[in-house]
Amino acid sequence: QQQVKQSPQSLIVQKGGISIINCAYENTAFDYFPWYQQFPGKGPALLIAIRPDVSEKKEGRFTISFNKSAKQFSLHIMDSQPGDSATYFCAASYTSASGTYKYIFGTGTRLKVLA
Amino acid sequence: DAGVIQSPRHEVTEMGQEVTLRCKPISGHNSLFWYRQTMMRGLELLIYFNNNVPIDDSGMPEDRFSAKMPNASFSTLKIQPSEPRDSAVYFCASSSRGQPNQPQHFGDGTRLSIL
């Protein structure tokens, strides 16, 4: 119930191509879905996020597509660049009755963009 | 602006020793999170503080793990006694206002190796 399933585990894309990472969840109480980007030796950093009342959000080359009925969301990286090579984590958050919240992270996707 | 500061960056110690990891959150942030990252289990939330008070410690794996936040600018995660299976990268993150739509800012982590 609390899991967020992420796929693929790793992804190799040519420069200029589209990278697509998918996540699925079960808990309908999740109400916020961020994506984090992590470079080697660094902590994850927020990339883009979406709420379930929106089906798509775009920021530059990064787009989140959200399918509430299917309980799935995905990250699309357009015109992928070698500098995008990193590990990407999806996450889902729910807020408890007491107002506290926490993120449940996916297992990560290691993206390599070939020059 | 200074980000989340963690120390040490690397720690190598022998099984059975006490390990203390330190974190200084971003000034003004009132939520602090400790995560553990491994290849097998990904990014796991260990404990979460709000206004220096532990809110959710359900992710703390065993009694050997303890965390404190004596003030708004400092937190520790202690493992005593340490075991080889505790080897991982430990991240601290902070966010403002305790709202899920506020990004969590991660430190660069402590890479812990227990021999």
Interface residues (C-beta under 8 A of the other chain):
Chain A: D31 Y32 P34 G41 K42 G43 P44 A45 L46 A49 R51 F89 S93 Y94 T95 G99 T100 Y101 K102 Y103 I104 F105 G106 T107 G108
Chain B: V4 F33 G42 L43 E44 L45 Y48 N50 I55 D56 F91 A93 G98 Q99 P100 N101 P103 Q104 H105 F106 G107 D108 G109
